[in-house]
Amino acid sequence: MALLLLLTYLAGVLTVRLGFPAFLGYLGVGIALGILGFPGDPLLELFAELGVYLLLFTVGLGLRLRRLTRREIWFTGAFKLLLIPVFALALYALGLGQNLLALLVLAVALINPSTVLLARVLQGKGELSALHGQLALGISVFLDVVSLALLILIGFQGVGPLGLLVLAFPLLRPLLARLFHLALSAELKLLFGVVLALLGAEAARFLQAPEALGALFMGLGLSRYPGAGEVAERLWALREVFLVAFFLWAGMAVGPDGVLAGLVLLVLLGLKPVFLFLPLVRQGFRARTAFLVGVGLGTYSEFGLVVAGVLQGLGQMTPQGVGAVALAVGGSFLLGAPMVQKAHLLYERWKPWLKGWERPGLHPDEEPQGALGARWLVVGMGRTGTAAYRFLEEYGEGVLGLDSDPAKVEYHAAKGRRVLYGDAEDPALWEGLDLNGVKGVVLAIPDLEARLRAARALRAKGFAGVVGAVSYAREEDGPLKEAGVDVIFHPLLEGGERLAERVLQRSEA
């Protein structure tokens, strides 16, 4: 086990140096092990399950229930369900089974995207709370729930009629809140978070529903509750370790069987983004938002592997069929993760053609244009950005905040602050703004790539004012300066230095 993890670590180092997320290296190691016939490890499977439960629990902590019921989410998800008969016919034509009901069950599972992969990539890019991230997650959860309902109606043996009771987990909020108040220390809050994630999974298993869905809806029970964000932050490192095992497990499922059918399923994967892009632009969203959502959901779900395994146990699917599904799921991870990582660049490349599908008029995700009437812009209204906004405002400076999270925009607007929706990674935002009279821009967004793209766009526009940005590692300083950043602030490092400075001054007074 130790040698396996060391090999995984080295693969992660290599993929990061190549400019890709580390988990693609983990997935590659898993695929290699699967091809070589590695028998697997019970501990690895346990870690994989824990990683998924903790990830989706923390995703639930950051979601809002009312967003999951928005019209654009269920309408887009319902439109995507039209792919079910298409996939069922394709599976039949590929000879993956003769029982049409069994193929329909598998088609339902394949329609789902991987919520685990989507959440992992979006969180790594700091886009989990952005509009397109929230839409993508909402649609993914909607499809999970609808698929569960369809499988119950079909009578699939992997789920039970009580499975939909997982949707009632958020109703436990009063009880969960009272228990949460009992945690007076950081370690108790961390323990409570782990307990809730596992409790949600275990309850879902008892109800014969997907365990991961139970963990997610248990997280929704404490969604946006004061202090829940601290729990999510503390679970971050823990779940990252366990998720290594998940990507190894997903890769190991890929074998040499059913290669041709698996490749055909990978080609059919191209239909998924289309069936997400079209309904979103028809509902008035910009092509950029619809494209980012479509790319984010353009994978197969690991749930497809579970369903294929159950069908094989029932004698409804051959080992070649299971191998084809495994290849399609693993291949979609390898193809989908870099696509999500580079989605903004891909949109800029195809922008002229994609914008032709937009509906004319005002869009619900419209960004500000023209003169702003502000002397300072603060981009990213999290803790650091909000502190910068308040400081400038107290000095009598005209300041405007921009954020890609509609919930944050609403929150700050309710506080009387001037904050507008705007995605810093969207070049159209900077192209449409009149920056005359703006003295400086503060980039307080967590993702390095977003800071770099914003700084480059500002300088390409000819902005000559001051650009300041946060930096979370010394290695980020060089690229930020090259992009045109004048002032770099290290909140983690300099915060400690300022504290020590004040303590020293007080001791000498």
C-alpha positions as CSV (number, residue, x, y, z in Angstrom):
1,M,0.0,0.0,0.0
2,A,2.8,2.4,0.9
3,L,4.7,1.8,-2.4
4,L,1.4,2.3,-4.3
5,L,0.9,5.6,-2.7
6,L,4.5,6.7,-3.4
7,L,4.0,5.8,-7.0
8,T,0.7,7.8,-7.0
9,Y,2.5,10.8,-5.5
10,L,5.2,10.7,-8.2
11,A,2.5,10.5,-10.9
12,G,0.8,13.5,-9.3
13,V,4.0,15.5,-9.3
14,L,4.5,14.7,-13.0
15,T,1.0,15.7,-14.1
16,V,1.2,19.0,-12.1
17,R,4.5,19.9,-13.8
18,L,2.8,19.2,-17.2
19,G,0.1,21.7,-16.2
20,F,-2.8,19.3,-15.4
21,P,-4.5,18.5,-12.0
22,A,-2.7,16.0,-9.9
23,F,-5.7,13.6,-9.8
24,L,-5.2,12.8,-13.5
25,G,-1.9,11.2,-12.5
26,Y,-3.7,9.2,-9.8
27,L,-6.2,8.1,-12.5
28,G,-3.4,7.1,-14.8
29,V,-1.8,5.0,-12.1
30,G,-5.1,3.3,-11.5
31,I,-5.6,2.5,-15.2
32,A,-2.1,1.0,-15.4
33,L,-2.7,-1.1,-12.3
34,G,-6.1,-2.3,-13.8
35,I,-4.4,-3.3,-17.1
36,L,-1.7,-5.2,-15.2
37,G,-4.3,-7.1,-13.2
38,F,-3.7,-5.6,-9.8
39,P,-6.2,-7.4,-7.5
40,G,-7.1,-4.2,-5.5
41,D,-7.0,-3.6,-1.8
42,P,-9.9,-3.4,0.7
43,L,-8.3,-0.4,2.4
44,L,-8.1,1.4,-0.9
45,E,-11.8,0.8,-1.5
46,L,-12.6,2.1,2.0
47,F,-10.6,5.3,1.5
48,A,-12.2,5.8,-1.9
49,E,-15.7,5.7,-0.3
50,L,-14.7,8.1,2.5
51,G,-13.2,10.6,0.0
52,V,-16.5,10.7,-2.0
53,Y,-18.6,11.0,1.1
54,L,-16.5,13.9,2.6
55,L,-16.4,15.7,-0.8
56,L,-20.1,15.6,-1.5
57,F,-20.9,16.4,2.2
58,T,-18.9,19.6,1.9
59,V,-20.4,20.4,-1.4
60,G,-23.8,20.2,0.3
61,L,-22.6,22.6,2.9
62,G,-22.0,25.2,0.2
63,L,-25.2,24.7,-1.8
64,R,-28.5,26.5,-1.3
65,L,-31.7,24.4,-1.4
66,R,-33.7,27.0,-3.3
67,R,-31.1,26.9,-6.1
68,L,-31.8,23.3,-6.7
69,T,-35.5,24.1,-7.5
70,R,-34.8,26.9,-9.9
71,R,-36.6,26.6,-13.3
72,E,-33.4,26.6,-15.4
73,I,-32.0,23.6,-13.4
74,W,-35.0,21.3,-13.7
75,F,-35.8,22.4,-17.3
76,T,-32.2,21.8,-18.5
77,G,-32.0,18.5,-16.6
78,A,-35.3,17.3,-18.0
79,F,-34.2,18.1,-21.5
80,K,-31.0,16.0,-21.0
81,L,-33.2,13.0,-20.1
82,L,-34.1,12.8,-23.8
83,L,-30.7,11.2,-24.2
84,I,-31.9,8.1,-22.3
85,P,-33.5,6.3,-25.3
86,V,-30.5,7.3,-27.5
87,F,-28.1,5.7,-25.1
88,A,-30.3,2.6,-24.6
89,L,-30.4,2.0,-28.4
90,A,-26.7,2.6,-28.7
91,L,-26.0,0.0,-25.9
92,Y,-28.3,-2.5,-27.7
93,A,-26.6,-1.9,-31.1
94,L,-23.1,-2.4,-29.4
95,G,-24.3,-5.8,-28.2
96,L,-23.7,-5.0,-24.5
97,G,-26.9,-6.9,-23.6
98,Q,-30.2,-8.3,-25.0
99,N,-32.5,-7.4,-22.1
100,L,-33.9,-4.0,-23.0
101,L,-35.0,-3.2,-19.4
102,A,-31.4,-3.8,-18.2
103,L,-30.0,-1.6,-21.0
104,L,-32.5,1.1,-20.1
105,V,-31.3,0.9,-16.5
106,L,-27.7,1.3,-17.6
107,A,-28.7,4.2,-20.0
108,V,-30.2,6.0,-17.0
109,A,-27.0,5.7,-15.0
110,L,-24.8,6.8,-18.0
111,I,-26.9,10.0,-18.5
112,N,-25.6,11.3,-15.1
113,P,-22.3,13.2,-15.0
114,S,-19.8,12.6,-12.3
115,T,-20.7,15.0,-9.5
116,V,-17.5,13.9,-7.7
117,L,-15.2,15.0,-10.6
118,L,-17.2,18.1,-11.2
119,A,-17.1,19.3,-7.6
120,R,-13.4,18.4,-7.3
121,V,-12.3,20.4,-10.4
122,L,-14.6,23.4,-9.7
123,Q,-13.4,23.6,-6.1
124,G,-9.8,23.4,-7.1
125,K,-10.4,26.4,-9.5
126,G,-12.4,28.4,-7.0
127,E,-15.5,28.2,-9.2
128,L,-17.7,26.1,-7.0
129,S,-19.8,29.2,-6.0
130,A,-19.7,30.9,-9.4
131,L,-22.9,31.1,-11.4
132,H,-21.9,28.4,-13.9
133,G,-20.5,26.2,-11.1
134,Q,-23.8,26.4,-9.1
135,L,-25.9,25.7,-12.3
136,A,-23.7,22.7,-13.1
137,L,-23.9,21.3,-9.6
138,G,-27.6,21.9,-9.4
139,I,-28.3,20.1,-12.7
140,S,-26.0,17.2,-11.7
141,V,-27.9,16.8,-8.4
142,F,-31.2,17.0,-10.2
143,L,-30.1,14.3,-12.6
144,D,-29.0,12.1,-9.6
145,V,-32.4,12.4,-8.0
146,V,-34.3,11.8,-11.2
147,S,-32.2,8.8,-12.0
148,L,-32.8,7.4,-8.5
149,A,-36.6,7.8,-9.0
150,L,-36.4,6.2,-12.5
151,L,-34.4,3.2,-11.2
152,I,-37.0,2.7,-8.4
153,L,-39.8,2.8,-10.9
154,I,-38.0,0.3,-13.2
155,G,-37.5,-2.0,-10.2
156,F,-33.7,-2.0,-10.3
157,Q,-32.3,-4.2,-7.5
158,G,-29.6,-1.7,-6.6
159,V,-32.1,0.7,-5.1
160,G,-35.2,0.5,-2.9
161,P,-38.6,2.3,-2.9
162,L,-37.6,4.2,0.3
163,G,-34.5,5.6,-1.5
164,L,-36.1,9.0,-2.2
165,L,-36.3,9.6,1.6
166,V,-32.7,10.9,1.3
167,L,-34.4,14.1,0.0
168,A,-35.8,14.6,3.4
169,F,-32.4,14.8,5.2
170,P,-32.3,18.7,5.0
171,L,-35.4,18.6,7.2
172,L,-33.1,17.5,10.1
173,R,-31.6,21.0,10.1
174,P,-33.0,22.1,13.5
175,L,-31.6,18.9,15.2
176,L,-28.2,19.2,13.3
177,A,-27.9,22.9,14.3
178,R,-28.5,22.0,18.0
179,L,-25.8,19.3,17.9
180,F,-23.5,21.6,16.0
181,H,-23.7,24.2,18.8
182,L,-22.4,21.6,21.3
183,A,-19.1,21.6,19.4
184,L,-17.1,24.2,21.2
185,S,-13.7,23.4,19.7
186,A,-12.2,23.0,16.3
187,E,-11.5,19.3,16.6
188,L,-15.1,18.6,17.7
189,K,-16.4,20.5,14.7
190,L,-14.2,18.5,12.4
191,L,-15.3,15.2,14.1
192,F,-19.0,16.3,13.8
193,G,-18.5,16.9,10.1
194,V,-17.0,13.5,9.5
195,V,-19.8,11.9,11.6
196,L,-22.5,13.6,9.5
197,A,-21.0,12.6,6.2
198,L,-20.8,9.0,7.3
199,L,-24.2,9.1,8.9
200,G,-25.7,10.4,5.6
201,A,-24.0,7.6,3.7
202,E,-25.1,4.9,6.1
203,A,-28.7,6.2,6.2
204,A,-28.8,6.2,2.4
205,R,-27.4,2.6,2.3
206,F,-30.2,1.5,4.7
207,L,-32.8,3.2,2.5
208,Q,-31.1,1.5,-0.6
209,A,-30.1,4.7,-2.2
210,P,-26.7,5.8,-3.5
211,E,-24.5,6.5,-0.4
212,A,-22.9,9.6,-1.9
213,L,-26.3,11.2,-2.5
214,G,-27.0,10.7,1.2
215,A,-23.8,12.4,2.2
216,L,-24.6,15.4,-0.1
217,F,-28.2,15.8,1.2
218,M,-27.0,15.5,4.8
219,G,-24.6,18.4,4.0
220,L,-27.6,20.4,2.8
221,G,-29.0,20.0,6.3
222,L,-26.4,22.5,7.5
223,S,-26.1,24.4,4.2
224,R,-24.9,28.0,4.8
225,Y,-25.3,27.6,8.5
226,P,-23.0,30.0,10.6
227,G,-19.8,28.1,11.1
228,A,-20.4,25.4,8.5
229,G,-17.9,27.0,6.2
230,E,-15.2,26.4,8.9
231,V,-16.1,22.7,9.0
232,A,-15.8,22.5,5.2
233,E,-12.4,24.1,5.3
234,R,-11.1,21.8,8.0
235,L,-12.4,18.7,6.0
236,W,-10.5,19.9,2.9
237,A,-7.1,18.3,3.6
238,L,-8.7,15.1,5.0
239,R,-10.9,14.5,1.9
240,E,-8.1,15.2,-0.5
241,V,-6.1,12.3,0.9
242,F,-9.0,10.0,0.6
243,L,-9.9,11.2,-2.9
244,V,-6.6,9.9,-4.1
245,A,-8.0,6.4,-3.4
246,F,-11.1,7.2,-5.4
247,F,-9.3,8.1,-8.5
248,L,-7.1,5.0,-8.2
249,W,-10.2,2.9,-7.8
250,A,-11.9,4.5,-10.9
251,G,-8.7,3.9,-13.0
252,M,-8.4,0.3,-11.9
253,A,-11.9,-0.4,-13.1
254,V,-10.7,0.2,-16.7
255,G,-9.5,-3.1,-18.3
256,P,-8.8,-4.5,-21.7
257,D,-12.3,-5.9,-22.3
258,G,-14.9,-4.2,-24.5
259,V,-12.4,-1.7,-26.0
260,L,-14.3,-1.0,-29.2
261,A,-17.7,-0.5,-27.5
262,G,-16.0,1.7,-24.8
263,L,-14.6,3.9,-27.5
264,V,-18.0,4.3,-29.2
265,L,-19.5,5.3,-25.8
266,L,-16.7,7.9,-25.5
267,V,-17.7,9.3,-28.9
268,L,-21.4,9.5,-27.7
269,L,-20.1,11.5,-24.8
270,G,-20.1,14.5,-27.2
271,L,-23.9,14.6,-27.1
272,K,-24.0,15.5,-23.4
273,P,-22.6,19.1,-23.7
274,V,-25.0,19.8,-26.6
275,F,-28.0,18.7,-24.7
276,L,-27.0,21.1,-21.9
277,F,-25.9,24.1,-24.0
278,L,-29.0,24.3,-26.1
279,P,-31.6,24.5,-23.3
280,L,-29.6,27.1,-21.4
281,V,-29.1,29.5,-24.3
282,R,-32.8,29.1,-25.2
283,Q,-33.6,30.2,-21.6
284,G,-31.7,33.4,-22.2
285,F,-28.3,32.6,-20.6
286,R,-25.1,33.8,-22.3
287,A,-23.3,31.3,-24.5
288,R,-20.3,31.4,-22.1
289,T,-22.3,30.3,-19.1
290,A,-24.0,27.6,-21.1
291,F,-20.7,26.4,-22.5
292,L,-19.0,26.2,-19.1
293,V,-21.9,24.2,-17.7
294,G,-22.0,21.8,-20.7
295,V,-18.2,21.1,-20.5
296,G,-18.5,20.7,-16.7
297,L,-21.2,18.0,-17.0
298,G,-19.6,16.3,-20.0
299,T,-18.5,13.1,-18.2
300,Y,-20.0,9.7,-17.3
301,S,-20.7,9.0,-13.7
302,E,-18.9,6.4,-11.6
303,F,-22.4,5.2,-10.7
304,G,-22.4,3.7,-14.2
305,L,-19.7,1.3,-12.9
306,V,-21.9,0.3,-10.0
307,V,-24.9,-0.4,-12.2
308,A,-22.9,-2.4,-14.7
309,G,-21.5,-4.5,-11.9
310,V,-24.9,-5.2,-10.5
311,L,-26.2,-6.1,-14.0
312,Q,-23.3,-8.5,-14.4
313,G,-24.2,-10.2,-11.1
314,L,-27.7,-10.6,-12.3
315,G,-26.5,-12.2,-15.5
316,Q,-27.7,-9.3,-17.7
317,M,-24.3,-8.1,-18.8
318,T,-21.1,-9.8,-19.9
319,P,-17.6,-9.0,-18.6
320,Q,-16.9,-7.3,-22.0
321,G,-19.9,-5.1,-21.4
322,V,-18.7,-4.1,-17.9
323,G,-15.2,-3.4,-19.4
324,A,-16.7,-1.2,-22.1
325,V,-18.6,0.9,-19.4
326,A,-15.4,1.1,-17.3
327,L,-13.4,2.3,-20.2
328,A,-16.0,4.9,-21.1
329,V,-16.2,6.2,-17.5
330,G,-12.4,6.3,-17.0
331,G,-11.9,7.8,-20.4
332,S,-14.5,10.5,-19.7
333,F,-12.5,11.4,-16.6
334,L,-9.3,11.6,-18.6
335,L,-10.9,13.7,-21.3
336,G,-13.3,15.7,-19.2
337,A,-11.0,17.0,-16.4
338,P,-8.6,18.9,-18.8
339,M,-11.6,20.2,-20.7
340,V,-13.1,21.7,-17.5
341,Q,-9.6,23.0,-16.5
342,K,-9.2,24.8,-19.9
343,A,-12.9,25.6,-20.4
344,H,-12.4,29.4,-20.4
345,L,-9.7,29.2,-23.0
346,L,-11.8,26.8,-25.2
347,Y,-14.7,29.2,-25.0
348,E,-12.5,32.1,-26.2
349,R,-11.4,29.9,-29.2
350,W,-14.9,29.0,-30.2
351,K,-16.6,32.3,-29.0
352,P,-17.6,33.7,-32.4
353,W,-19.5,30.5,-33.3
354,L,-21.0,29.9,-29.9
355,K,-22.3,33.4,-29.4
356,G,-24.4,33.0,-32.6
357,W,-26.7,30.7,-30.5
358,E,-27.4,33.4,-27.9
359,R,-30.9,34.9,-27.8
360,P,-30.9,38.7,-28.2
361,G,-31.8,41.0,-25.3
362,L,-30.8,41.1,-21.6
363,H,-29.5,37.9,-20.1
364,P,-29.9,36.7,-16.5
365,D,-26.1,36.4,-16.2
366,E,-25.5,39.8,-17.8
367,E,-22.3,41.6,-16.7
368,P,-21.9,45.3,-16.1
369,Q,-20.8,47.5,-19.0
370,G,-19.9,51.2,-19.6
371,A,-18.7,53.6,-17.0
372,L,-18.8,52.5,-13.4
373,G,-18.5,55.7,-11.5
374,A,-16.0,54.2,-9.1
375,R,-12.4,55.0,-8.3
376,W,-11.5,51.5,-7.1
377,L,-12.6,48.0,-8.1
378,V,-12.5,45.0,-5.7
379,V,-12.8,41.7,-7.6
380,G,-13.8,38.8,-5.4
381,M,-15.9,39.7,-2.4
382,G,-14.8,36.9,0.0
383,R,-13.2,37.7,3.4
384,T,-10.1,39.5,2.0
385,G,-12.1,41.3,-0.7
386,T,-14.7,42.5,1.7
387,A,-12.0,43.8,4.1
388,A,-10.4,45.7,1.3
389,Y,-13.8,47.1,0.2
390,R,-14.6,48.3,3.8
391,F,-11.1,49.9,4.2
392,L,-11.4,51.9,0.9
393,E,-14.9,52.9,1.8
394,E,-13.9,54.2,5.2
395,Y,-11.3,56.3,3.5
396,G,-14.0,58.0,1.5
397,E,-13.0,56.3,-1.8
398,G,-15.7,55.4,-4.4
399,V,-15.5,51.6,-4.5
400,L,-17.3,48.9,-6.5
401,G,-17.2,45.1,-5.8
402,L,-17.4,42.4,-8.4
403,D,-18.1,38.7,-7.8
404,S,-19.1,35.7,-9.8
405,D,-21.2,34.2,-7.0
406,P,-24.8,35.6,-7.2
407,A,-25.4,34.7,-3.5
408,K,-22.5,37.0,-2.5
409,V,-23.8,39.8,-4.7
410,E,-27.2,39.5,-2.9
411,Y,-25.6,39.4,0.5
412,H,-23.5,42.5,0.0
413,A,-26.3,44.4,-1.7
414,A,-28.4,43.7,1.4
415,K,-25.6,45.2,3.5
416,G,-25.8,48.4,1.4
417,R,-22.6,47.8,-0.5
418,R,-22.3,48.4,-4.2
419,V,-21.5,44.9,-5.5
420,L,-22.3,43.6,-9.0
421,Y,-22.2,40.3,-10.7
422,G,-19.0,39.8,-12.8
423,D,-16.7,36.9,-13.7
424,A,-13.1,38.0,-13.6
425,E,-12.1,35.2,-16.0
426,D,-14.5,36.5,-18.7
427,P,-12.6,38.8,-21.1
428,A,-15.9,40.3,-22.2
429,L,-16.3,41.8,-18.7
430,W,-13.1,43.9,-19.1
431,E,-13.8,44.6,-22.7
432,G,-17.2,46.1,-21.9
433,L,-16.1,48.2,-18.9
434,D,-15.1,51.9,-19.2
435,L,-12.3,52.2,-16.7
436,N,-11.8,55.9,-17.0
437,G,-11.5,57.4,-13.6
438,V,-10.6,54.1,-11.9
439,K,-7.4,54.4,-9.9
440,G,-6.8,50.8,-9.1
441,V,-8.1,47.2,-9.1
442,V,-7.8,44.8,-6.2
443,L,-7.8,41.1,-7.3
444,A,-8.9,39.1,-4.2
445,I,-10.0,35.9,-6.0
446,P,-8.6,32.6,-4.8
447,D,-7.8,30.9,-8.2
448,L,-4.4,31.9,-9.6
449,E,-5.4,31.4,-13.2
450,A,-8.4,33.8,-12.6
451,R,-6.1,36.5,-11.2
452,L,-3.6,36.1,-14.1
453,R,-6.4,36.3,-16.7
454,A,-7.9,39.4,-15.1
455,A,-4.5,41.2,-14.8
456,R,-3.6,40.4,-18.4
457,A,-7.1,41.5,-19.6
458,L,-6.7,44.8,-17.7
459,R,-3.3,45.5,-19.2
460,A,-4.3,44.5,-22.7
461,K,-7.2,47.0,-22.4
462,G,-4.6,49.7,-21.7
463,F,-5.4,50.2,-18.0
464,A,-2.6,52.2,-16.4
465,G,-3.8,52.3,-12.8
466,V,-2.6,50.2,-9.9
467,V,-3.4,46.5,-9.9
468,G,-3.0,44.7,-6.6
469,A,-3.5,40.9,-6.0
470,V,-3.4,38.3,-3.3
471,S,-0.7,35.6,-3.5
472,Y,-0.9,32.4,-1.5
473,A,2.6,31.1,-2.3
474,R,5.9,32.8,-3.3
475,E,5.8,30.8,-6.5
476,E,2.8,32.8,-7.6
477,D,4.6,36.1,-7.4
478,G,6.6,35.8,-10.6
479,P,3.6,35.0,-12.9
480,L,1.5,37.7,-11.3
481,K,4.2,40.4,-11.9
482,E,4.6,39.2,-15.5
483,A,0.8,39.6,-15.9
484,G,1.0,43.2,-14.8
485,V,0.3,43.1,-11.1
486,D,2.0,46.0,-9.2
487,V,1.2,45.2,-5.6
488,I,1.3,41.6,-4.2
489,F,-0.1,40.8,-0.8
490,H,0.5,37.5,1.0
491,P,-2.5,37.2,3.4
492,L,-1.3,34.0,5.1
493,L,2.4,35.2,5.5
494,E,1.9,38.9,6.1
495,G,-1.0,38.4,8.5
496,G,1.4,36.7,10.9
497,E,4.0,39.4,10.3
498,R,1.6,42.2,11.1
499,L,0.4,40.4,14.3
500,A,4.0,40.0,15.4
501,E,4.7,43.6,14.6
502,R,1.8,44.8,16.8
503,V,2.8,42.5,19.7
504,L,6.3,43.8,19.5
505,Q,5.2,47.4,19.5
506,R,2.9,46.8,22.5
507,S,5.7,45.2,24.5
508,E,8.0,48.2,23.8
509,A,5.3,50.8,24.8
